[in-house]
Amino acid sequence: MLRRLFAFTALFAALLQAAVTRVDVTEKVDLAGYERIAGKVYFAVDPKLPANRAIADVELAPRNAAGLVEFSADLLVLRPKDAAKSNGTAFLEINHKREVIL
């Protein structure tokens, strides 16, 4: 399941011309038949790429040593505990929170 999550996150980032640099899982909680996974996803974007110029003030954001703008988003996944009873779908939420990593 986590492989699918990483694959989805990488696809999401590729569409936005961003790279996922790290995924930190901070919590795993058992719920009635489900597992709730919470954490943070870290991204880096090249402010010079045309697709990223749509990001407000990206050219003004601090850059890392590679010239990329780094930021993070909260991650929440809700998935069935029993994969045999699952249809292969997971609920995934990545909130956009304007948090620039300095």
C-alpha positions in Angstrom: 0.0 0.0 0.0 2.7 2.5 0.9 4.3 1.7 -2.5 1.1 2.8 -4.2 1.0 5.9 -2.0 4.6 6.9 -3.0 3.8 6.1 -6.7 0.7 8.3 -6.5 2.6 11.1 -4.8 5.4 10.9 -7.4 2.8 11.1 -10.2 1.1 14.0 -8.6 4.4 15.8 -8.2 5.4 15.0 -11.8 2.2 16.6 -13.1 3.1 19.8 -11.1 6.8 19.7 -12.2 7.8 19.0 -8.6 9.8 16.4 -7.0 8.9 14.6 -3.8 12.1 14.7 -1.7 10.9 13.0 1.4 7.8 11.4 3.1 7.7 11.3 6.9 5.0 9.1 8.4 4.3 10.5 11.9 1.3 8.5 13.0 -0.4 5.2 12.3 -3.7 4.7 14.1 -6.1 1.7 14.0 -9.7 2.6 13.5 -12.7 0.3 13.1 -11.5 -1.8 10.1 -9.2 0.9 8.8 -5.7 2.3 9.3 -5.2 6.0 9.4 -1.7 7.1 8.4 -0.6 10.7 8.9 2.6 12.5 8.0 4.2 15.1 5.9 5.3 15.1 2.2 8.3 17.3 1.2 8.6 18.7 -2.3 11.0 20.8 -4.3 10.2 22.8 -7.5 12.3 24.6 -10.0 11.0 28.2 -10.1 12.5 28.6 -13.6 10.2 26.0 -15.2 7.2 27.5 -17.0 4.7 25.2 -15.3 5.9 26.4 -11.9 5.6 30.1 -12.7 1.9 29.8 -11.9 2.8 29.4 -8.2 2.3 32.8 -6.6 5.6 34.6 -5.9 7.7 31.4 -6.5 10.5 33.6 -7.9 10.7 35.4 -4.5 10.9 32.3 -2.4 14.1 31.2 -0.8 16.0 28.5 -2.7 18.2 25.6 -1.6 21.7 24.9 -2.9 20.4 23.3 -6.0 18.3 26.4 -6.8 14.9 24.7 -6.0 12.1 26.0 -3.8 11.3 23.5 -1.1 7.9 23.2 0.6 5.8 20.6 2.5 2.2 19.5 2.7 0.3 17.4 5.3 -0.6 13.9 4.3 -3.5 11.8 5.5 -4.3 8.2 4.2 -7.2 6.1 5.3 -7.0 2.5 4.1 -8.6 -0.8 5.0 -6.7 -2.9 7.5 -7.6 -6.2 5.7 -6.2 -5.9 2.1 -8.2 -9.1 1.1 -11.4 -7.2 1.7 -10.2 -4.1 -0.1 -10.9 -3.0 -3.6 -7.5 -1.5 -3.9 -8.6 2.1 -3.1 -7.2 4.3 -0.4 -8.5 7.7 0.6 -5.6 10.2 0.3 -5.5 13.8 1.3 -2.6 16.2 0.8 -3.4 19.6 2.1 -1.9 22.6 0.4 -0.5 24.7 3.3 1.8 27.6 2.2 4.7 26.5 4.3 8.1 27.2 2.7 11.1 25.4 4.2 14.0 27.6 4.9 
